[in-house]
Amino acid sequence: MKLCEECRKKPWPYAIALFISGFVAFVTWLTFSAAGVSLLVSRWATGIAFLLAVIILGTYMVSCMRRHCAEDRHDH
């Protein structure tokens, strides 16, 4: 099932996914810098943590939006 045009244009789910991913990246960077890991490894790990969080949260968010969008269509 595809998202309807109205659901696809809502900015808040995407913003929340980016905010949570940014928080995950910040905590990752903070942990590695406190542990004394080299700057290069810390940057790579932070970037990978951010990308993984964006991908996982984005996939979950879109699947939830599809499910609710489909439920809304069946209710009418």
SULGIZI-V647507 format. One line per field, one symbol per residue. burial: b if it has 9 or more other C-alpha atoms within 8 Angstrom, else e. Layout:
BEGIN
burial: ???
END
This chain:
BEGIN
burial: eebeeebeeeeeebeebbebbbebbbebbeebbeeebeeeebbebbbebbbebbeebbeebeeebbeebbeeeeee
END
